[in-house]
Amino acid sequence: MAANSIYKKAREETMAGQMKPPLEKHFQKQALQWLIQVKRCFVWRQNQGGMKTEKSFVRFTRGVTGISDIIGMTEDGRFLAVECKRIGKKATQQQQYFLDEVRARGGIAICADSIESLEGQFNEQDRD
């Protein structure tokens, strides 16, 4: 079974309350593959966040607050920002602000929780 169909089945089961949603990192990996292989984008994973140590939580956010999980350029050179979410989750206020700024400046800005959502939003904004 292809990775996309496994994720789709997990999404359906999650929405029906039958299982926990897949982790965001699994969707990020699929999104990167789709953007590179299908849309021929130049993209990378923008690491943000933090990690838990024995005694504390250490943040390693650098640069822009709310920056998207995936950053890059489309095949024709437009700036691209993709915020990946677990099924049913929404962007934070800071993440939405970043996406709005990218879109206002002519870039493609997407918040998605599935390949279908990513594809639909990408195709819609790529026509603009």
C-alpha positions in Angstrom: 0.0 0.0 0.0 1.4 3.4 -1.0 2.3 5.8 1.8 -0.4 8.3 0.6 -3.1 5.6 0.8 -1.9 4.5 4.3 -2.1 8.1 5.5 -5.6 8.5 3.8 -6.8 5.4 5.6 -5.4 6.6 8.9 -7.1 10.0 8.3 -10.5 8.3 7.7 -10.1 6.1 10.8 -9.0 9.1 12.9 -12.0 11.2 11.8 -14.3 8.3 12.7 -12.7 8.2 16.2 -11.1 4.8 15.7 -7.5 5.7 16.2 -5.0 8.4 17.2 -4.0 10.7 14.3 -0.6 10.0 12.6 2.2 12.2 13.8 2.9 15.5 12.1 6.4 14.4 11.1 4.9 11.6 9.0 2.8 14.0 7.0 5.8 16.4 6.7 7.8 13.6 5.1 5.0 12.8 2.6 4.5 16.5 1.8 8.2 17.0 1.1 8.2 14.0 -1.2 5.1 15.2 -3.0 6.4 18.7 -3.5 9.8 17.4 -4.8 8.6 14.5 -7.0 5.2 15.7 -8.3 5.5 19.5 -8.3 9.3 19.7 -8.8 9.8 22.3 -6.0 13.1 23.1 -4.3 12.1 22.6 -0.7 13.5 21.8 2.7 12.3 21.0 6.2 12.6 24.2 8.4 13.5 22.9 11.9 11.9 24.9 14.7 10.8 24.1 18.2 12.6 22.6 21.1 13.6 19.5 22.9 13.1 18.1 26.4 16.2 17.5 28.5 16.4 15.8 31.8 15.7 19.0 33.7 14.1 21.5 31.3 12.7 22.2 27.8 15.1 24.0 25.5 13.8 26.1 22.6 15.9 26.3 19.5 13.7 28.7 17.5 15.8 30.9 15.3 14.8 33.5 12.8 11.2 34.2 12.1 8.5 33.3 14.7 5.8 31.1 13.2 7.9 30.1 10.2 6.3 27.1 8.3 7.5 23.5 8.5 8.5 23.4 4.8 10.1 26.3 3.0 11.2 26.6 -0.6 10.4 27.6 -4.1 8.1 26.4 -6.8 9.5 25.3 -10.1 8.9 28.8 -11.5 10.6 30.5 -8.6 7.7 31.5 -6.4 8.3 31.4 -2.6 6.6 28.5 -0.9 5.6 28.0 2.7 3.8 24.9 3.9 2.6 24.4 7.5 2.0 20.7 8.2 -0.6 19.8 10.8 -1.9 16.7 12.4 -5.4 15.7 11.2 -7.9 18.3 12.3 -5.4 20.7 13.9 -5.1 24.4 12.9 -2.2 26.8 12.5 -1.3 28.9 15.6 -1.8 32.6 15.4 1.9 33.1 14.7 2.0 30.5 12.0 -1.1 32.0 10.4 0.5 35.4 10.5 3.5 34.1 8.7 1.4 32.4 6.0 -0.7 35.6 5.5 2.6 37.6 5.0 3.9 35.1 2.5 0.6 35.2 0.5 0.4 39.0 0.7 3.8 39.2 -1.0 2.8 36.9 -3.9 4.1 33.6 -2.4 2.2 30.3 -2.0 1.2 29.8 1.6 -0.5 26.5 2.7 -1.7 25.0 5.9 -2.6 21.4 5.3 -3.2 18.1 7.2 -3.2 15.8 4.2 -1.8 15.4 0.8 -5.2 16.0 -0.7 -5.5 19.3 1.1 -1.9 20.2 0.1 -2.5 19.4 -3.5 -5.8 21.3 -3.7 -4.4 24.5 -2.0 -1.2 24.3 -4.1 -3.0 24.0 -7.4 -5.5 26.8 -6.4 -2.7 29.2 -5.5 -0.4 28.2 -8.3 -3.0 29.6 -10.8 -2.9 33.1 -9.2 
